[in-house]
Amino acid sequence: MTMGLPMDPNLADIHVPSGPTSVSQARSYEGLTLQQLVTRKDNLEAELKALGAVLDSHGVTMQTSLTTFDGFPRSDIDVAQVRVTRARIITLRNDWKDLMDRIEKGLHEHHAKYQASDEYKQSLLRPRDEPSSTPTPQREPSAPETPFAKVNSVEPNSPANEAGLKAGDVIRRFGDVIWSNHERLRKVGETVGQNLGRTIKVAVSRGSGADTQELELSLTPRQNWGGRGTLGCHIVPI
């Protein structure tokens, strides 16, 4: 299941530096605020998306073999560039996991600090219908979900079509499945199998740039809808 990105004819000419440019920045998390960590995470995700587009431009994934059947480097792709790009992606994915751990820890610490504050204790003593004289605490930042799959095609009159899914939609969440646990979409298949006839919430991004829409769709897998499968769409991992 492959989620594609808009194909730029010049992407095949993009070369990713192999130096520690982003790695050194990704490691310097000490002393950053929670919001700064979230910003770092967003920047990492943008770079990972660009690197994924580079692999797409070469027609390969992280698993595609770079050698011929007899062990020689393939001549139809830039093997050196693909290897450098893959290495950077692996590094950034590890950095992303580190950032997510720090963000999660920061959210817990922020919540614990607020619960220990006088403001929180006073709010517990205040009658529910009594308006607060203090400003409402700023909403805790939530970590945006990383895209992990793309809708490749949607069959007419299928459950996916009825839910509003469209070819090109980028999936950020499928029920409880997200980037960090989808296991090459194995968990998506399990979620579908466990929810036949029941609604699954699917968070998708549609479009690109300033025109991107963030949507939450309700998808109900079912059999005997008139086509193959229980969704009627083809989804591929990013």
C-alpha positions in Angstrom: 0.0 0.0 0.0 1.8 3.2 -1.1 0.9 6.7 -0.5 2.3 8.9 -3.2 3.4 12.4 -3.2 3.0 14.9 -6.1 5.7 13.9 -8.6 8.1 16.7 -9.5 10.1 15.9 -12.7 13.2 17.4 -11.1 13.1 15.3 -7.9 15.4 12.7 -9.4 18.1 15.4 -9.6 17.8 16.2 -5.9 20.9 15.1 -3.9 20.7 14.8 -0.1 23.8 15.9 1.8 25.4 13.1 3.8 26.8 15.3 6.5 25.5 15.8 10.0 23.5 19.0 9.2 20.2 18.0 10.7 21.5 15.3 13.0 23.5 17.7 15.1 20.4 19.9 15.4 18.1 17.0 16.2 20.4 16.0 19.1 20.4 19.5 20.7 17.1 19.2 22.5 18.2 20.1 26.0 16.7 23.3 27.4 14.0 23.5 24.6 10.4 24.4 25.6 7.6 22.0 24.8 6.5 24.1 21.9 10.0 24.3 20.5 10.2 20.5 20.6 6.9 20.3 18.7 8.3 22.7 16.1 11.5 20.6 15.8 9.2 17.6 15.2 7.3 19.4 12.5 10.6 20.3 10.8 11.8 16.6 11.0 8.5 15.4 9.5 8.8 17.9 6.6 12.3 16.7 5.9 11.2 13.1 6.0 8.5 13.8 3.6 11.0 15.4 1.2 13.3 12.5 1.5 10.4 10.1 0.8 9.7 12.1 -2.4 13.3 11.6 -3.4 12.9 7.8 -3.1 9.6 8.0 -5.0 11.4 9.9 -7.8 13.8 7.0 -8.2 11.0 4.5 -8.1 12.2 2.7 -4.9 11.2 2.3 -1.3 13.2 1.6 1.9 13.0 -2.1 1.0 13.7 -2.1 -2.7 16.8 -4.2 -3.7 19.5 -2.0 -5.2 21.3 -4.9 -6.9 20.5 -7.2 -9.8 19.7 -10.9 -9.4 23.4 -11.7 -9.9 24.5 -9.2 -7.3 25.6 -6.2 -9.4 24.4 -2.6 -8.6 21.4 -1.7 -10.6 22.1 0.7 -13.5 18.6 2.1 -13.8 18.8 4.1 -10.5 21.4 6.2 -8.7 22.3 3.6 -6.1 24.7 5.9 -4.2 22.0 8.6 -3.8 19.3 6.1 -2.8 21.7 4.7 -0.1 22.5 8.1 1.3 18.8 9.0 1.3 17.8 5.8 3.1 20.5 6.4 5.7 19.3 9.9 6.4 15.7 8.7 6.7 16.7 6.0 9.2 18.6 8.6 11.2 15.7 11.1 11.1 13.1 8.4 12.1 15.2 7.7 15.2 15.4 11.4 16.0 11.6 11.6 15.5 11.0 8.8 18.0 13.4 10.6 20.5 11.5 13.8 20.0 8.1 12.2 20.5 9.3 10.6 23.7 10.5 14.0 25.0 7.2 15.7 23.9 5.2 13.0 25.7 7.3 13.4 28.8 7.0 17.2 28.6 3.2 17.0 28.3 3.1 14.8 31.4 5.3 17.2 33.3 3.3 20.1 32.2 0.1 18.5 33.4 1.6 17.4 36.7 2.9 20.9 37.3 -0.5 22.4 36.7 -2.2 19.9 39.0 0.2 20.9 41.7 -0.4 24.6 41.2 -2.6 26.8 43.5 -4.7 27.7 40.5 -5.7 24.1 39.9 -6.4 23.5 43.6 -8.6 26.6 43.7 -10.5 25.4 40.6 -11.4 22.2 42.5 -12.9 24.2 45.4 -14.8 26.6 43.1 -18.5 25.9 42.5 -19.0 24.6 39.0 -21.3 27.5 38.0 -18.9 30.1 39.4 -16.9 31.8 36.6 -13.1 31.7 37.1 -11.4 35.1 37.7 -8.1 33.7 36.3 -7.3 33.1 32.7 -7.9 29.7 31.3 -4.6 27.9 31.1 -3.2 27.6 27.5 -4.2 24.3 25.8 -1.5 21.8 25.9 0.1 21.3 22.5 -0.8 18.0 20.8 1.7 16.3 18.6 0.5 16.3 15.0 0.2 12.8 13.6 2.7 11.7 11.0 1.3 10.4 7.7 2.0 6.7 7.2 -0.1 5.6 4.2 -1.7 6.9 1.1 -4.9 6.0 -0.7 -3.9 4.8 -4.2 -7.4 4.2 -5.6 -11.0 4.1 -4.5 -13.7 1.9 -6.1 -17.1 3.5 -6.9 -20.0 2.6 -4.6 -17.5 1.1 -2.1 -17.4 1.7 1.7 -14.3 3.8 1.2 -16.1 5.9 -1.5 -19.2 6.3 0.7 -16.9 7.5 3.6 -15.5 10.2 1.3 -12.0 8.8 0.8 -10.3 9.9 -2.4 -7.2 8.7 -4.3 -4.3 10.8 -3.1 -5.5 11.2 0.5 -2.7 10.8 3.0 -3.7 8.8 6.1 -2.5 10.1 9.5 -4.6 7.9 11.7 -6.8 4.8 11.0 -8.7 4.0 14.2 -6.0 3.5 16.8 -3.3 2.9 14.1 -0.7 5.7 13.7 2.8 6.0 12.1 4.7 4.5 15.0 2.6 1.3 15.2 1.2 0.5 11.8 3.8 -2.2 11.1 3.8 -1.9 7.3 0.0 -1.5 7.5 -0.5 -4.9 9.2 -2.3 -3.2 12.0 -4.6 -1.5 9.5 -5.6 -4.9 8.2 -6.2 -6.1 11.8 -8.3 -3.0 12.6 -10.5 -3.6 9.5 -11.0 -7.3 10.3 -12.0 -6.5 13.9 -14.5 -3.8 12.9 -16.7 -5.3 10.1 -19.9 -3.4 10.2 -18.6 -0.9 12.7 -17.4 2.7 12.1 -13.7 3.5 12.0 -12.5 7.1 12.3 -9.9 7.9 9.7 -7.8 11.1 9.8 -6.5 12.2 6.4 -4.8 15.1 4.8 -6.0 16.1 1.3 -4.2 18.4 -1.1 -0.9 20.2 -0.7 0.6 23.4 0.5 -1.9 26.2 1.5 -4.7 24.1 0.1 -4.2 21.1 2.4 -7.4 20.0 4.2 -7.3 18.0 7.5 -10.4 15.7 7.5 -11.8 13.0 9.8 -13.9 10.5 7.9 -16.1 7.7 9.2 -15.4 4.4 7.4 -17.4 1.3 7.9 -15.9 -1.9 6.4 -18.4 -4.4 5.1 -18.6 -7.5 2.9 -20.8 -8.0 -0.1 -20.8 -4.4 -1.2 -20.4 -5.4 -4.8 -16.6 -5.5 -5.1 -13.4 -6.9 -3.8 -12.4 -6.6 -0.1 -14.2 -4.9 2.7 -13.1 -1.3 2.0 -13.0 -1.0 -1.8 -9.8 1.0 -1.8 -6.1 0.4 -2.3 -3.8 1.8 0.5 0.0 1.8 0.4 2.5 2.6 3.1 4.6 5.8 2.7 
